[in-house]
């Protein structure tokens, strides 16, 4: 199910880890489990449960809304930026298509981005779209 996991980013990179997933529903749970496993050694002070929830939402959206005529993957990367944690989720969709919806109370879908703090989207360095979130003060002051 997982295409690749990068547990050893270069020492001069702020990237703490990355994974590449097939665009299948089972990949959401895999992303949650692997993120928990690989963020733990960095001992963040932020809520891992909150991060996992936001990752779940972004990976789900990437799977549901990503599209390519060729075989494709969802990439998840996480970075330390000073005391903040940034998580990027990449898919081959179109950057202009990421919208925050205001669903009606009886809508079954459309609340995912409402759960994600401090998110933004844009063109991915891999082509397609990246949607990211940042958790401020994920670590103490260096």
N, C-alpha and C positions, 0 to 999 in steps of 0.2 A: 504494500500500500504506500509506503514512503519511498520516494525516489532517492532521496539523499538527506543526510544530516551533516552539517558542518560544525563539529564540536571544537575545532581548533582554529579560530580565526587568527590572522597574523597579530603579533604582539603590539604593533603600532596602530592597529585598527580599533576603533571604539565598538566594532561589532562583537557582540557576545555570543551570537549563535545564529543559525539559519536552518531551515528545513524546506524541502521541496516535496509537495504532495500531489497526488493525482486528484483531479476534480470530481471526487466521489463523496457522498454523504458521510461515509465512515472516516474520511480524512479530518473532519471537525474534531472528533474525539481523539484521534491520534495527535492532532496539533495541540490540544489541551494537555495530554499526558506528557508529550515530549517537551513542551515549553516548561512545565513544572519541573521536570527532571533536569533540564539544562540551565534553568535560571537559578536553581537552588544553590549551587556553589558560589554564586555571586552575592548571596545573602542580602537581597534588597529589603528595605524597610517598608515598602509599599505592600498592599494587599495582593498577594499572588492570585487569590480567588477573583478579585476584580479584574486583574489582567487577563486571566483565563476566560472570563465571561466576555470581555471585549474581543479577544482573539477569536473566540467561538463565533461571535457575530460577524466579524470581518471575513473570516474564512468561509463561513456560510454564504455571505454575500458574494465573495469571489467565485465560489462554485456555482451559485445560482445565476449570477449576472455575467460572469466571464464567458467569452466565446472566441473560438477560432476555427477556421476550416481545417487546420492542422492539429495533430495531437498537442495538448498543452498541459501545463502544470500551474499550481498555485505555489508561490514562494512566500515564506514567512521569514523575516529577519528581525533581530532585536539588537538594540544598540544602547550603550551608556553614553550620555551626553552630559558631562558634568555630574550633577546629582539627579538628572532625569533619565527615565527609561523611555525609549521610542521603539515602537513596534510597527513594522511595515508589512503590508500584505499586498502582493503583486498578482495580477491576473491579466489576461490578454484583452480585456474589455476596453471600452472607450472612456477616457478620463472625463469627458464632458457629461457622461451619463450618470455620475454619482450624485444623487440628490437626497437631501433629508426630507423624508415624507412626514406628513401630519395625518396619521391614520385616524379614522373614526373609531369610536369605542368598540364597535363590533367587528372591525377588520381583524382577520386572523394573522396578517403579516404587516410589515412596514415599520416596526419599532426598533429594529436592530441598531441603527445609528443613534437613536435617542439614548441608548445605554452607553455609548462610547464617549468618554470625556476627551476634550481637546483633539478632535479628529480633523484631518484635512485630506484632500485627494489631489491627484495630478498625474502627469505622465510618468510612467515607470521607466527606470533605467534599462529594463529588460524589454521594453515595448509594452504597450497596453496601459494599464492603470495601476497606480499604487494608492492605497488608502492606509493612513497611518494614525496612530494615537500616541500621545505623550503623557506620561505620568510624572508630574513634577515632584521633586523631593523623594524620589524612589530610593535614594541613598543619602546618608548624612553628608555634611560638608567635608570635602577632602582635607 
